[in-house]
């Protein structure tokens, strides 16, 4: 089976992963794309915090790509995955700029050449978003259940962390998540930091047990 997975197309692996019956398929996809996620993250500079935070956002984008991909839309998974990784990083930038969450507080894209332009973070984000080609994710993403992701991450995330992750990738703010789960916003922030570390470790094959 492992040899078959190694030669399978990305689209076939996604289909297998989405059935929830072949965890190795999702692991193979993560192995194939983690280098792109890290390379993409390196094109952004994180001021005042650990650069791994951007890498972790890119990895969350990769999970979302596996969750939301639809072959029927005739979009190659590679293109969709790369888009989702970039989109997640930009979403994190916009959220951090709007809500001033730390440590995601001051991102600058080195690849765009705006670092010395005098533009503020928000203006830079607007440029990043509006300069894109029409976004296939607007057509493809349809809020599918995260059962595949949760089953894959079940051994490294606690039940509480799984709930927080689901709400986070659905676009809920820290305060909204806190209100929905009956927790303080600081507890949500702490949980997200743990989740992102565990996602990075899981994708890199260094998973730690759930806390």
C-alpha positions in Angstrom: 0.0 0.0 0.0 2.8 2.4 0.9 4.4 2.0 -2.6 1.0 2.6 -4.2 0.6 5.8 -2.3 4.0 7.1 -3.2 3.1 6.8 -6.9 -0.5 8.0 -6.6 -1.5 11.5 -7.9 -2.3 14.2 -5.4 -5.9 14.1 -6.4 -6.1 10.3 -5.7 -4.4 10.9 -2.3 -6.9 13.6 -1.4 -9.8 11.3 -2.3 -8.4 8.5 -0.1 -7.7 10.9 2.8 -11.2 12.3 2.6 -12.7 8.9 3.2 -11.1 8.8 6.6 -10.0 5.2 5.9 -6.4 5.8 4.9 -4.4 8.0 7.2 -1.3 7.3 5.3 -2.8 9.2 2.3 -3.0 12.4 4.3 0.5 11.9 5.7 1.8 11.5 2.1 0.2 14.7 1.0 1.6 16.6 4.0 5.0 15.2 3.2 4.8 16.3 -0.4 3.7 19.9 0.4 5.4 20.8 3.7 8.4 22.0 1.9 6.3 24.4 -0.2 4.5 25.6 2.9 7.8 26.4 4.6 9.3 28.0 1.4 6.2 30.2 1.1 6.4 31.2 4.7 10.0 32.2 4.3 9.0 34.8 1.8 7.4 36.7 4.6 9.1 38.6 7.4 7.6 38.5 10.9 8.6 41.5 13.0 8.9 41.0 16.8 8.1 37.3 16.9 9.3 33.9 15.9 9.2 33.3 12.2 7.9 29.8 12.8 4.5 31.4 13.4 4.2 32.1 9.7 5.3 28.5 8.8 2.6 27.2 11.1 -0.1 29.4 9.4 1.0 28.0 6.1 0.7 24.4 7.4 -2.8 25.2 8.6 -3.5 26.4 5.0 -2.4 23.0 3.8 -4.8 21.2 6.0 -7.6 23.4 4.8 -6.6 22.6 1.2 -7.0 18.8 1.9 -10.3 19.4 3.6 -11.9 21.6 1.0 -10.5 20.4 -2.4 -13.2 19.4 -5.0 -11.9 17.5 -8.0 -15.2 18.2 -9.8 -14.2 21.9 -10.2 -11.3 20.9 -12.5 -8.7 22.7 -10.5 -5.4 20.9 -9.9 -4.8 20.1 -6.3 -1.3 21.6 -6.4 -2.7 25.0 -7.5 -5.4 24.9 -4.9 -3.0 23.9 -2.1 -0.6 26.6 -3.0 -3.5 29.1 -3.0 -4.8 27.9 0.4 -1.3 28.2 2.0 -0.9 31.8 0.7 -4.5 32.6 1.6 -4.1 31.4 5.2 -0.9 33.5 5.7 -2.6 36.6 4.4 -5.7 35.9 6.5 -3.5 35.7 9.6 -1.9 39.0 8.6 -5.2 40.7 8.2 -6.5 39.3 11.5 -3.4 40.3 13.4 -3.5 43.8 11.9 -7.2 44.2 12.8 -7.2 42.7 16.2 -3.5 43.3 17.2 -3.0 39.8 18.4 0.6 38.9 19.3 2.8 37.5 18.1 1.2 37.8 14.6 1.5 41.6 14.7 3.7 42.9 11.9 4.1 40.9 8.7 5.9 42.1 5.6 6.1 40.2 2.3 9.7 40.2 1.1 8.6 38.8 -2.2 6.4 41.7 -3.1 9.1 44.4 -2.8 7.0 46.7 -0.5 9.3 46.6 2.5 10.8 50.0 1.8 7.8 51.6 0.2 6.6 53.3 3.4 3.2 51.5 3.2 1.6 50.4 6.5 0.8 46.8 7.2 -2.9 47.2 6.3 -2.1 48.9 2.9 0.4 46.1 2.2 -2.2 43.4 3.0 -4.7 45.2 0.7 -2.1 45.1 -2.1 -1.4 41.4 -1.5 -5.1 40.5 -1.7 -6.2 42.7 -4.6 -3.3 41.8 -6.8 -4.3 38.1 -7.0 -5.9 36.5 -10.0 -9.6 35.5 -9.5 -9.6 33.2 -6.5 -10.6 29.6 -7.2 -11.2 29.1 -3.5 -14.2 31.4 -3.7 -15.8 28.7 -5.9 -14.3 25.5 -4.4 -14.4 26.0 -0.6 -17.8 24.9 0.7 -17.2 24.5 4.5 -16.9 20.7 4.5 -16.7 18.9 7.8 -13.2 18.6 9.4 -13.6 14.9 10.3 -10.5 13.9 8.2 -8.3 16.5 9.8 -9.6 15.8 13.3 -9.0 12.0 12.9 -5.5 12.6 11.7 -4.7 15.1 14.5 -6.7 13.2 17.2 -3.6 11.7 18.6 -1.8 15.0 19.2 -4.7 17.4 19.9 -6.8 17.4 23.1 -10.6 17.6 22.7 -10.5 21.3 23.6 -7.8 22.0 21.1 -9.7 20.2 18.4 -12.7 22.4 19.1 -10.6 25.5 19.0 -8.9 24.5 15.7 -12.2 23.8 14.0 -13.6 27.2 14.9 -10.4 29.0 14.1 -10.2 27.6 10.5 -13.8 28.5 10.1 -12.7 32.2 10.5 -14.0 32.8 14.0 -12.2 35.5 16.1 -10.5 34.7 19.4 -13.3 36.4 21.3 -16.0 34.5 19.3 -14.3 31.2 20.0 -14.0 32.1 23.7 -17.7 33.0 23.9 -18.8 29.8 22.1 -16.7 27.5 24.3 -17.2 29.4 27.5 -13.5 30.3 28.0 -11.4 33.4 28.3 -9.8 34.8 25.2 -6.4 34.2 26.7 -7.2 30.5 27.0 -8.0 30.5 23.3 -4.8 32.3 22.4 -2.8 29.8 24.5 -4.6 26.8 22.9 -3.9 28.2 19.4 -0.2 28.5 20.1 -0.2 24.9 21.2 -2.2 23.8 18.2 0.1 25.5 15.8 3.2 24.0 17.4 1.6 20.5 17.2 0.6 21.0 13.6 4.1 22.0 12.7 5.5 18.9 14.6 2.8 16.6 13.1 3.5 17.7 9.5 7.2 17.4 10.1 6.8 13.9 11.6 7.7 15.1 15.1 4.2 14.8 16.7 3.9 15.0 20.5 1.1 13.5 22.6 -2.0 15.5 23.4 -1.8 17.7 26.4 
